[in-house]
Amino acid sequence: MSRILNIAVDARHLTYPKGGIGRYTLEILREFISQGSPHRFFLYSDRPFNLGFPLPNQWTVRTGTVHSAGFSTLFAQVFFPLWSMRDGIDVFWSPAHLLPIFLPPHVKKMVTVHDVGWKRFPRKMIPGSVVESVLMPLSLRLADHIVADSQFTRAEVRELFPGARCAIDVIYLASSLKDQGTTGPCPMTKPYFLFVGTNAPRKNIERMLEAYIDYSKTRLQPLDLVIVSSYRWSIFSIDHFIEANDLQSAVHLIRSIDDRALSTLYAHARALVMVSLYEGFGLPLVEAMQWGVPLIASSTSSVAEISGSAALLVDPTDTNAIAEAFRQMTDDHRMHSRLSDEAKARGQQFSWEQAAVDIMRIIDGL
């Protein structure tokens, strides 16, 4: 590195630090500070946020006062280019899909792509996906470098966005949960499977629950199922499914949870279940493997790539296959032990420290 750069970061997702992209942005910025980056950073957001740790003197935060999420993209498209001109920005990094379209031409542009689910499942995505459908192709065409969460996502970008002709590097995410051993007594009184994620249609929760019912019918003492899920969608109601199928004693839905309690649930789970139809990475996979928890995972999208040899892989559209995986993970203790060892080893391969090093290497080379 021969020069000090002025680097702008789209920091809007730091206003939602529990979300996947918020965690990603927070952890990379934390590592930049920890690794002593000499560059000058400018964090741009449409509203104030709280990092939870102090910033070096050469870091600047610029925020607006937007109160409606519907105006966030418009704010970024108008004000981030103006701020970039005022701050003499050399490199602009967006941690999530979209760049300000009217950045000054001399500014080098890097964008991280987590997934392109809106492109594969256009009828099942949230209204905000309309914005992505317009701005993401433009952003990828303007980008000087793209970062993808997985080999799968890189292939998706190459296939679906032929206008993106710049280099694409794969940089894996890592777990933000602190490994302190078993963090406390388990709140569950029976052994259990665990699901962590939203109730988005691509998470395939309805099939998972149908498979769980099939599994339960074949066991005198089936394991419970714990679902940690934020409610963002109205297409499928987990609550109503549990009630309609009289599963209240076996399926436990948790809407809100802190990191310490989530770590405890991971540490005591028999297995994590992630049978998504589509994932760009699948952060809960790494969070579970950190604790040596084996996986029941989809054989599709990025899930098999991230799981490695720590999972029973299943066709996510095959309810019978998912039910059989529940049975195997319950009954086959030797297999479970082997997968647990594989999970612990695989989980150690994901590092925020390395991710930040790789991202900074790209920035320095732009």
Backbone torsions as a table, in degrees:
resi	resn	phi	psi	omega
1	MET	NA	127.9	-175.4
2	SER	-115.3	-3.0	-177.3
3	ARG	-147.6	157.1	175.7
4	ILE	-92.1	125.3	-176.7
5	LEU	-99.3	150.3	166.9
6	ASN	-96.1	112.6	-173.2
7	ILE	-114.8	122.2	175.2
8	ALA	-98.4	141.3	179.4
9	VAL	-126.5	129.2	171.8
10	ASP	-69.9	105.0	-172.6
11	ALA	-103.0	16.8	-174.9
12	ARG	-61.4	-32.7	-177.7
13	HIS	-72.6	-9.7	175.0
14	LEU	-69.7	-13.0	174.1
15	THR	-75.8	-11.4	175.4
16	TYR	-128.0	69.3	-170.8
17	PRO	-66.8	-16.5	178.7
18	LYS	-83.9	-16.5	178.4
19	GLY	-73.0	160.8	-176.6
20	GLY	-59.8	-45.1	-178.6
21	ILE	-72.5	-34.2	174.9
22	GLY	-61.2	-44.5	177.6
23	ARG	-62.1	-43.9	180.0
24	TYR	-58.0	-51.3	-179.0
25	THR	-60.9	-45.7	-177.9
26	LEU	-61.2	-46.3	-176.0
27	GLU	-68.0	-38.6	178.9
28	ILE	-67.2	-43.2	178.4
29	LEU	-63.9	-40.3	177.7
30	ARG	-59.2	-41.8	179.7
31	GLU	-68.9	-38.0	176.1
32	PHE	-55.7	-42.8	179.8
33	ILE	-68.4	-46.6	-178.2
34	SER	-60.8	-35.4	-178.4
35	GLN	-84.7	2.3	173.1
36	GLY	70.1	38.6	178.8
37	SER	-58.6	129.8	-178.9
38	PRO	-82.0	-7.8	-175.5
39	HIS	-69.1	159.3	175.0
40	ARG	-93.1	123.5	-177.3
41	PHE	-107.9	143.1	176.7
42	PHE	-127.2	114.9	-178.6
43	LEU	-97.0	117.2	-176.2
44	TYR	-105.4	131.2	177.9
45	SER	-148.0	153.7	177.9
46	ASP	-77.8	-14.1	-179.1
47	ARG	-151.6	163.0	-179.4
48	PRO	-65.3	155.8	176.3
49	PHE	-145.8	164.5	179.8
50	ASN	-120.3	113.0	-179.3
51	LEU	-71.6	-35.5	-177.4
52	GLY	90.4	2.6	175.6
53	PHE	-151.2	154.0	-176.2
54	PRO	-72.5	151.7	178.3
55	LEU	-101.8	147.1	174.2
56	PRO	-62.2	163.7	-176.2
57	ASN	-62.8	-29.9	-176.4
58	GLN	-85.5	7.8	177.3
59	TRP	-100.1	139.4	-179.0
60	THR	-126.9	139.0	176.6
61	VAL	-112.4	128.0	174.4
62	ARG	-122.3	126.3	-178.5
63	THR	-134.1	152.9	172.3
64	GLY	-98.7	-162.5	-179.4
65	THR	-129.9	35.6	-179.8
66	VAL	-70.4	132.2	-179.0
67	HIS	-108.9	-9.2	-179.1
68	SER	-116.7	127.7	179.6
69	ALA	-60.5	-24.5	-178.8
70	GLY	-66.0	-19.8	-179.4
71	PHE	-101.7	1.2	-175.3
72	SER	-61.5	-47.3	-178.1
73	THR	-65.6	-42.7	178.7
74	LEU	-60.3	-43.2	179.2
75	PHE	-58.9	-47.4	-177.6
76	ALA	-63.2	-41.7	-177.9
77	GLN	-66.8	-30.0	-178.6
78	VAL	-88.8	-50.3	-168.9
79	PHE	-88.1	-32.4	-177.4
80	PHE	-63.1	-39.5	174.6
81	PRO	-64.6	-37.5	178.6
82	LEU	-65.8	-44.9	177.3
83	TRP	-62.6	-37.7	-179.3
84	SER	-62.8	-39.8	176.9
85	MET	-66.1	-43.5	-179.8
86	ARG	-64.4	-36.5	-175.1
87	ASP	-91.7	0.7	179.1
88	GLY	61.5	45.2	-174.1
89	ILE	-68.7	136.0	175.4
90	ASP	-96.8	-38.9	-177.2
91	VAL	-134.2	133.1	174.4
92	PHE	-114.5	126.0	177.4
93	TRP	-116.3	122.8	171.4
94	SER	-102.3	120.2	178.2
95	PRO	-75.8	2.1	-174.6
96	ALA	-155.2	82.6	157.6
97	HIS	75.1	-39.7	-168.3
98	LEU	-119.0	133.8	173.9
99	LEU	-106.0	152.0	166.9
100	PRO	-63.3	124.2	-172.0
101	ILE	-69.1	-30.7	-172.4
102	PHE	-104.9	33.2	172.2
103	LEU	-61.7	149.9	176.8
104	PRO	-55.2	142.9	-174.6
105	PRO	-57.7	-31.1	-176.0
106	HIS	-76.4	-13.8	-178.0
107	VAL	-74.6	125.8	174.7
108	LYS	-75.8	141.6	-170.2
109	LYS	-124.0	127.2	176.7
110	MET	-127.5	140.3	-178.4
111	VAL	-137.7	140.6	174.9
112	THR	-98.0	133.2	176.4
113	VAL	-111.3	121.2	-179.6
114	HIS	-91.8	-38.2	174.0
115	ASP	-168.9	169.0	175.3
116	VAL	-127.6	44.4	-179.6
117	GLY	-57.6	-33.8	-179.8
118	TRP	-62.6	-27.0	-179.7
119	LYS	-78.4	-37.9	-179.1
120	ARG	-79.7	-32.7	-177.1
121	PHE	-127.5	63.9	-173.2
122	PRO	-62.4	-26.8	-178.1
123	ARG	-86.3	-6.5	-175.7
124	LYS	-116.0	12.4	-177.0
125	MET	-102.5	164.0	-178.1
126	ILE	-74.2	162.3	-179.0
127	PRO	-55.3	-32.2	178.8
128	GLY	-59.4	-18.9	179.3
129	SER	-66.8	-22.4	176.4
130	VAL	-61.8	-41.3	177.5
131	VAL	-62.1	-45.3	179.6
132	GLU	-62.1	-37.7	-177.7
133	SER	-64.1	-25.9	178.7
134	VAL	-90.2	-48.2	-170.7
135	LEU	-87.6	-27.1	-176.4
136	MET	-67.2	-44.8	176.6
137	PRO	-58.2	-39.2	177.7
138	LEU	-65.4	-42.4	-178.9
139	SER	-62.3	-44.0	-178.3
140	LEU	-69.3	-30.2	177.1
141	ARG	-71.5	-34.5	-178.9
142	LEU	-80.7	-22.2	-171.8
143	ALA	-64.1	141.3	172.2
144	ASP	-87.7	-19.8	177.2
145	HIS	-158.0	142.3	179.0
146	ILE	-120.4	138.8	173.0
147	VAL	-110.9	131.1	177.0
148	ALA	-115.7	148.3	-178.0
149	ASP	-73.8	-19.3	-174.0
150	SER	-156.8	163.5	174.3
151	GLN	-61.6	-35.4	178.5
152	PHE	-61.1	-47.5	-178.7
153	THR	-65.9	-37.5	176.1
154	ARG	-59.9	-44.0	178.7
155	ALA	-63.1	-37.9	177.4
156	GLU	-61.7	-44.5	179.8
157	VAL	-62.9	-44.7	-179.7
158	ARG	-61.7	-38.8	-177.2
159	GLU	-76.5	-42.8	-169.6
160	LEU	-93.0	-17.2	-177.7
161	PHE	-129.5	74.9	-178.2
162	PRO	-62.1	-17.5	177.6
163	GLY	-73.7	-13.5	179.0
164	ALA	-85.6	98.2	-173.1
165	ARG	-105.1	-0.9	-178.6
166	CYS	-80.5	174.8	178.1
167	ALA	-66.8	146.9	176.1
168	ILE	-126.5	117.8	176.3
169	ASP	-101.8	142.6	174.8
170	VAL	-95.8	122.3	177.6
171	ILE	-131.6	113.6	-176.1
172	TYR	-72.4	152.4	171.7
173	LEU	-81.6	179.9	179.1
174	ALA	-144.0	179.4	179.3
175	SER	-86.4	137.4	175.0
176	SER	-93.9	-6.2	-179.3
177	LEU	-80.0	130.9	-176.4
178	LYS	-78.2	128.4	-179.0
179	ASP	-84.0	100.8	-180.0
180	GLN	-118.2	27.1	-173.8
181	GLY	75.3	-167.5	176.2
182	THR	-64.5	119.9	-167.9
183	THR	-83.0	-9.7	-179.3
184	GLY	167.7	175.5	179.0
185	PRO	-64.1	142.3	-178.6
186	CYS	-71.3	133.7	179.6
187	PRO	-74.1	-14.6	-178.9
188	MET	-89.2	139.9	-177.8
189	THR	-90.2	-13.4	179.4
190	LYS	-126.4	155.2	173.6
191	PRO	-58.2	151.9	-171.8
192	TYR	-152.8	153.7	164.6
193	PHE	-89.2	158.8	-175.7
194	LEU	-131.7	136.3	168.9
195	PHE	-122.3	136.8	176.6
196	VAL	-131.4	124.7	178.6
197	GLY	157.5	175.7	176.6
198	THR	-76.0	175.1	175.7
199	ASN	-99.1	31.5	175.2
200	ALA	-59.8	146.7	-177.7
201	PRO	-54.1	-37.5	-177.9
202	ARG	-69.4	-12.5	176.6
203	LYS	-74.2	-15.7	169.9
204	ASN	65.9	33.2	-174.9
205	ILE	-66.7	-35.3	-178.3
206	GLU	-61.8	-45.6	177.6
207	ARG	-64.6	-38.6	178.0
208	MET	-59.0	-42.7	-179.9
209	LEU	-69.8	-38.4	176.8
210	GLU	-63.2	-40.2	177.7
211	ALA	-66.5	-36.6	178.2
212	TYR	-63.5	-39.0	177.2
213	ILE	-62.0	-45.8	178.4
214	ASP	-59.6	-44.1	178.5
215	TYR	-60.9	-44.6	-176.6
216	SER	-62.1	-33.4	-178.1
217	LYS	-69.1	-17.5	-176.0
218	THR	-103.3	6.0	-177.4
219	ARG	-130.9	135.2	176.1
220	LEU	-68.1	-35.7	179.4
221	GLN	-130.0	73.5	179.5
222	PRO	-68.0	151.2	174.1
223	LEU	-70.0	152.9	176.0
224	ASP	-74.8	173.2	175.4
225	LEU	-129.7	123.4	177.1
226	VAL	-106.7	126.8	-179.3
227	ILE	-115.9	116.4	174.3
228	VAL	-103.1	107.9	-170.8
229	SER	-148.4	127.6	172.4
230	SER	-81.1	146.4	-174.8
231	TYR	-94.4	103.2	-179.1
232	ARG	-120.4	-9.8	-172.7
233	TRP	-128.0	151.5	178.4
234	SER	-109.6	0.0	-175.9
235	ILE	-68.7	-42.7	-179.0
236	PHE	-130.7	125.9	-179.5
237	SER	-101.4	113.6	177.3
238	ILE	-63.1	-42.6	-179.1
239	ASP	-56.8	-47.9	-177.3
240	HIS	-66.2	-37.3	178.7
241	PHE	-63.7	-44.9	179.7
242	ILE	-59.7	-45.1	-178.3
243	GLU	-67.9	-44.2	-176.4
244	ALA	-65.1	-27.1	-177.8
245	ASN	-106.5	12.3	175.3
246	ASP	54.2	49.3	-176.8
247	LEU	-105.2	12.1	-172.1
248	GLN	-58.1	-31.0	-176.9
249	SER	-83.5	-13.2	-174.4
250	ALA	-118.0	-27.6	-178.3
251	VAL	-112.3	123.2	-172.6
252	HIS	-117.0	118.8	-177.2
253	LEU	-100.7	125.7	178.4
254	ILE	-118.3	120.0	-176.7
255	ARG	-86.6	-39.9	-174.9
256	SER	-133.5	137.5	-175.5
257	ILE	-156.7	143.9	176.7
258	ASP	-89.6	171.4	-173.3
259	ASP	-64.6	-36.3	-178.4
260	ARG	-66.4	-44.1	179.1
261	ALA	-67.3	-36.9	178.0
262	LEU	-65.3	-40.9	177.2
263	SER	-59.4	-40.5	178.7
264	THR	-63.2	-42.8	178.4
265	LEU	-63.0	-43.2	176.2
266	TYR	-59.1	-48.2	-172.3
267	ALA	-61.0	-29.6	-175.2
268	HIS	-102.0	-3.2	-175.3
269	ALA	-71.0	145.5	173.0
270	ARG	-68.3	-40.8	177.8
271	ALA	-164.1	152.4	169.1
272	LEU	-89.3	137.6	178.0
273	VAL	-109.5	117.0	174.6
274	MET	-136.2	92.5	-178.4
275	VAL	-109.8	45.1	-178.2
276	SER	-62.6	149.3	172.4
277	LEU	-75.0	-27.0	-175.8
278	TYR	-156.1	130.0	173.4
279	GLU	-143.0	140.2	173.2
280	GLY	-84.0	-25.6	175.5
281	PHE	-147.3	-67.9	-178.8
282	GLY	98.5	68.5	-174.6
283	LEU	-57.7	-38.4	178.2
284	PRO	-58.2	-25.8	177.0
285	LEU	-59.2	-47.4	-178.9
286	VAL	-70.4	-38.0	178.1
287	GLU	-61.3	-40.2	179.2
288	ALA	-70.3	-44.8	-177.5
289	MET	-64.3	-28.1	175.7
290	GLN	-55.0	-31.2	-178.4
291	TRP	-98.0	8.0	-178.6
292	GLY	73.1	26.2	-179.3
293	VAL	-92.6	121.3	178.8
294	PRO	-70.5	171.2	-169.6
295	LEU	-126.8	142.8	160.5
296	ILE	-105.3	112.0	-165.7
297	ALA	-138.0	155.6	178.4
298	SER	-65.1	147.1	174.7
299	SER	-88.3	6.3	-174.9
300	THR	-113.6	174.0	179.1
301	SER	47.5	-139.2	-175.4
302	SER	-86.5	-7.9	-168.6
303	VAL	-62.4	-45.4	179.1
304	ALA	-65.5	-36.8	178.6
305	GLU	-60.7	-45.8	-177.6
306	ILE	-76.2	-34.5	-177.2
307	SER	-69.1	-32.7	-176.0
308	GLY	60.8	-133.9	-177.9
309	SER	-95.8	17.5	-177.0
310	ALA	-96.0	9.3	-170.9
311	ALA	-131.3	151.5	159.3
312	LEU	-86.8	113.7	-176.9
313	LEU	-91.5	135.5	-177.6
314	VAL	-134.9	155.1	170.9
315	ASP	-71.2	116.7	-175.1
316	PRO	-68.2	-12.1	177.5
317	THR	-93.1	-2.5	-175.7
318	ASP	-106.5	99.1	-178.2
319	THR	-61.0	-38.1	179.4
320	ASN	-63.1	-39.1	179.4
321	ALA	-66.2	-38.7	178.4
322	ILE	-66.5	-42.9	178.5
323	ALA	-61.5	-40.9	178.7
324	GLU	-64.1	-36.0	177.1
325	ALA	-65.5	-38.8	174.0
326	PHE	-57.6	-45.1	-178.1
327	ARG	-64.8	-45.5	-179.7
328	GLN	-62.2	-42.8	-177.8
329	MET	-69.3	-23.7	176.6
330	THR	-79.3	-43.8	-167.4
331	ASP	-94.4	-34.0	-171.6
332	ASP	-92.1	89.9	-175.1
333	HIS	-70.1	-33.4	178.7
334	ARG	-66.2	-44.4	177.4
335	MET	-62.1	-43.1	-179.7
336	HIS	-60.4	-42.1	179.7
337	SER	-64.0	-41.7	179.1
338	ARG	-64.2	-45.0	-179.9
339	LEU	-66.4	-33.1	177.1
340	SER	-63.4	-43.1	177.1
341	ASP	-63.6	-42.0	178.3
342	GLU	-63.1	-39.6	-179.5
343	ALA	-63.3	-44.1	-179.5
344	LYS	-61.6	-43.6	-179.8
345	ALA	-67.7	-42.3	-179.2
346	ARG	-66.9	-40.0	-178.8
347	GLY	-60.8	-29.3	-178.8
348	GLN	-75.3	-7.0	-179.3
349	GLN	-85.8	-4.8	-177.7
350	PHE	-108.0	126.9	-171.1
351	SER	-144.2	126.3	173.3
352	TRP	-64.8	-35.4	178.7
353	GLU	-58.0	-47.8	179.9
354	GLN	-68.5	-37.9	178.5
355	ALA	-59.9	-43.7	179.9
356	ALA	-66.4	-40.1	176.8
357	VAL	-58.9	-45.0	-178.0
358	ASP	-66.9	-39.9	178.7
359	ILE	-66.4	-42.7	179.9
360	MET	-66.4	-33.5	176.5
361	ARG	-60.5	-40.0	178.6
362	ILE	-66.7	-46.3	-178.8
363	ILE	-59.0	-45.3	-179.6
364	ASP	-62.8	-26.3	-177.9
365	GLY	-90.7	-5.9	-179.1
366	LEU	-72.5	NA	NA
